[in-house]
Amino acid sequence: MSRATAKGRRSGSGSATPLASSVPQQSAPVEEGAKRELVFLVADKGMEAMIGTFLGRQDFHYKLGCARFDFNHKTDIVRAGGHDPGLVKREAGKILNRRRREYRRAVVVVDNAYEGSPGPDEIHDRIAAQLDGVWEQFEVIVINPELENWFWVDDPGLVKRVLLWTPKGGDRTPRQVLEEAGLWQPAAAKPGDPKRAVEYLYAEGYTGDQNNGIFKRLALALPSVRRCTDESFQRLMATLAEWFPAQEATAAGEYGTDHTKQTESKQ
C-alpha cells in the first residue's frame, strides 16, 4: 500500500490536524450502526453522473468485486460548487465534516488537471489533512489527469455508442481518428489528453455529444471493470472492496458480470 493510500484509510490520529472551522459541531452522538454507509464528494457534474449512475446499477457490486451496500445517488453523492481548487484548499473538509454524523465513510474524487495544480500526491495530502481526525474511514481519489481518463476503455464499439458516433466517422474507430489527428500515440493505451480528445471529436462532427451524458451512458453500458488499469480507479475499487468485503465466491473472481459472461473492457 502506498503512503498516500495508507493515509487515506487510516483513523484520524496522524500529525495532520483539520481546521477548527471544519470540525462538525455535534449536538448529540449518533450510533455508527444508524448511519448511512458512504458519502461521495465530487468536483463536477461529470463525476457525479458517472459515479452516481454506476453505483445505481443493480449489479454494481458484482462489477467492483465488493459486497452490496446501500447507496442513493440522489443523497449519497455531493457535488462541490467550487470544483477542484476549492476542494483542495479547504472546501472538502467544510462540506464533508458536517456530514460525519450522517455517514460512516467518505470518498473525495478530484481531478489533477487544473491550473495551478500542485500534483496528485500533494492534492491527496491536502484534502486528507482536512478529514483526518474527523473521519475514521475515508479515501481521496485523485484522477490523473482528469475524469475523461476513465472514459477511454478498450472497447471501440462501446465507445462509439457512448459518444453517439456519427456517419462522418464511418467504420473508423475513435482511436483511428484521433491517431490521424496526432491526439493518440499508436503505442499508448489512452489519448495523451483524454479531455481534449473528446472535445476534438465533437468539434469535428464525429460525435453527437460531449456533455456529461457520455459519462452516464458509459456507466450504464460498461460490461466489466476487471481489467481496469487506471491507478485512481484501481484505488477506488480496492477501497470499496476493503470496506465492503465480498463473499468468498465473489472475491475469487465471479463478479466480472452479473450472472453472464461478457467481453471485458480495459479502462
Sequence and secondary structure as in RCSB ss.txt:
>XXXX:A:sequence
MSRATAKGRRSGSGSATPLASSVPQQSAPVEEGAKRELVFLVADKGMEAMIGTFLGRQDFHYKLGCARFDFNHKT
DIVRAGGHDPGLVKREAGKILNRRRREYRRAVVVVDNAYEGSPGPDEIHDRIAAQLDGVWEQFEVIVINPELENW
FWVDDPGLVKRVLLWTPKGGDRTPRQVLEEAGLWQPAAAKPGDPKRAVEYLYAEGYTGDQNNGIFKRLALALPSV
RRCTDESFQRLMATLAEWFPAQEATAAGEYGTDHTKQTESKQ
>XXXX:A:secstr
  HHHHHHHS S SS    GGGS   SS   GGGSEEEEEEESSHHHHHHHHHHHTSTTHHHHHTS      TTT
SEEE SSHHHHIIIIIHHHHHGGGTTTEEEEEEEEES STT   HHHHHHHHHHHHTTT SEEEEEEESS THHH
H  S HHHHHHHHTB GGGTT  HHHHHHHTTSS TT SS SSHHHHHHHHHHTTSBS  STHHHHHHHHH    
TT   HHHHHHHHHHHHHS   HHIIIIITSSSSS       
